Amino acid sequence: MAGFGVANERLRALEELEREIGASLQSAGGRGPRKWAGLVILELSKEKPQERHLDRQAAQFGAAVAKVEAELSAQIRYLTQVATGQPHEGSSYAARKSCQLALNRLDYARRRLAELARACELMLEQ
């Protein structure tokens, strides 16, 4: 069940990332709680815009974009590992493969023992 915890955590991270992207897109259009673009346009429309205010708004937007980019890169790296079968947190591929090989060896051993038992019975009957 530990795999579900990792999967749920990944899904929560993706949902949070989706909210952040939505907030950034809304603010880029001048709507939403941050209204970066709207505030920047308002500031630029003034006769004497304050550069510090513009720089701060641009830095906030840049930081939000950088955070989204970093999170997306991390998710893409994780999905690349999962898709290529590389070991990763929550991966059960290696354990399943090992178990399947053990079951195959067990089946082979059973067949060989059955063959040996038949051979022994034939020798005893003679």
C-alpha positions as CSV (number, residue, x, y, z in Angstrom):
1,M,0.0,0.0,0.0
2,A,3.0,2.3,0.3
3,G,2.9,2.8,-3.5
4,F,-0.5,4.4,-3.2
5,G,0.9,6.9,-0.7
6,V,3.6,7.9,-3.2
7,A,1.1,8.1,-6.0
8,N,-1.3,10.2,-4.0
9,E,1.5,12.5,-3.0
10,R,2.5,12.9,-6.7
11,L,-1.2,13.6,-7.6
12,R,-1.4,16.3,-4.9
13,A,1.8,17.9,-6.2
14,L,0.3,17.9,-9.7
15,E,-2.9,19.4,-8.4
16,E,-1.0,22.2,-6.6
17,L,1.0,22.8,-9.7
18,E,-2.2,23.1,-11.8
19,R,-3.6,25.6,-9.3
20,E,-0.3,27.6,-9.5
21,I,-0.4,27.6,-13.3
22,G,-4.1,28.7,-13.2
23,A,-3.3,31.5,-10.8
24,S,-0.3,32.6,-13.0
25,L,-2.4,32.6,-16.2
26,Q,-5.2,34.5,-14.5
27,S,-2.8,37.1,-13.2
28,A,-1.2,37.4,-16.6
29,G,-4.5,38.4,-17.9
30,G,-5.1,41.0,-15.2
31,R,-7.6,38.9,-13.2
32,G,-7.2,36.8,-10.2
33,P,-5.7,37.4,-6.7
34,R,-2.3,38.7,-7.7
35,K,-3.1,40.7,-10.9
36,W,0.6,41.1,-11.8
37,A,0.0,42.1,-15.4
38,G,-2.9,44.3,-14.5
39,L,-0.9,46.1,-11.9
40,V,2.0,46.5,-14.2
41,I,-0.2,47.9,-17.0
42,L,-1.8,50.3,-14.5
43,E,1.6,51.4,-13.3
44,L,2.9,51.9,-16.8
45,S,-0.1,54.0,-17.7
46,K,0.9,56.5,-15.0
47,E,2.8,59.6,-16.0
48,K,5.7,58.6,-13.8
49,P,5.8,54.9,-13.2
50,Q,7.7,53.6,-10.3
51,E,10.5,51.3,-11.5
52,R,10.8,49.6,-8.2
53,H,7.1,48.6,-8.2
54,L,7.4,47.3,-11.8
55,D,10.6,45.4,-10.9
56,R,8.9,43.8,-7.9
57,Q,5.9,42.7,-9.9
58,A,8.1,41.3,-12.7
59,A,10.2,39.5,-10.1
60,Q,7.1,38.0,-8.5
61,F,5.8,36.8,-11.8
62,G,9.2,35.4,-12.8
63,A,9.5,33.6,-9.5
64,A,6.1,32.0,-10.0
65,V,7.0,30.9,-13.6
66,A,10.4,29.5,-12.3
67,K,8.6,27.5,-9.6
68,V,6.1,26.0,-12.1
69,E,8.9,25.2,-14.5
70,A,11.0,23.5,-11.8
71,E,8.0,21.4,-10.6
72,L,7.1,20.4,-14.2
73,S,10.7,19.4,-14.8
74,A,10.7,17.2,-11.7
75,Q,7.4,15.6,-12.7
76,I,8.7,14.9,-16.2
77,R,11.9,13.4,-14.8
78,Y,9.9,11.1,-12.6
79,L,7.5,10.1,-15.4
80,T,10.5,9.4,-17.6
81,Q,11.9,7.0,-15.0
82,V,8.6,5.3,-14.5
83,A,8.0,4.9,-18.3
84,T,11.5,3.4,-19.0
85,G,11.4,0.9,-16.1
86,Q,14.2,2.5,-14.2
87,P,14.1,2.1,-10.4
88,H,12.2,4.8,-8.7
89,E,10.3,5.4,-5.5
90,G,7.2,3.4,-5.4
91,S,8.4,1.1,-8.2
92,S,7.4,-2.5,-7.9
93,Y,8.7,-3.7,-11.2
94,A,11.9,-5.3,-9.8
95,A,10.0,-7.0,-7.0
96,R,7.4,-8.4,-9.4
97,K,10.0,-9.6,-11.9
98,S,12.0,-11.3,-9.1
99,C,8.8,-12.9,-7.8
100,Q,7.9,-14.2,-11.3
101,L,11.4,-15.6,-11.8
102,A,11.1,-17.4,-8.4
103,L,7.8,-18.8,-9.4
104,N,9.2,-20.1,-12.7
105,R,12.1,-21.7,-10.8
106,L,9.7,-23.3,-8.4
107,D,7.6,-24.7,-11.2
108,Y,10.7,-26.1,-12.9
109,A,11.9,-27.7,-9.7
110,R,8.4,-29.3,-9.2
111,R,8.5,-30.7,-12.7
112,R,12.0,-32.1,-12.3
113,L,11.1,-33.7,-8.9
114,A,8.0,-35.3,-10.5
115,E,10.2,-36.7,-13.3
116,L,12.6,-38.1,-10.7
117,A,9.8,-39.6,-8.7
118,R,8.5,-41.3,-11.8
119,A,12.0,-42.6,-12.7
120,C,12.4,-43.9,-9.1
121,E,9.1,-45.7,-9.3
122,L,9.9,-47.3,-12.6
123,M,13.3,-48.5,-11.2
124,L,11.6,-50.0,-8.1
125,E,9.0,-51.7,-10.2
126,Q,11.6,-53.5,-12.3
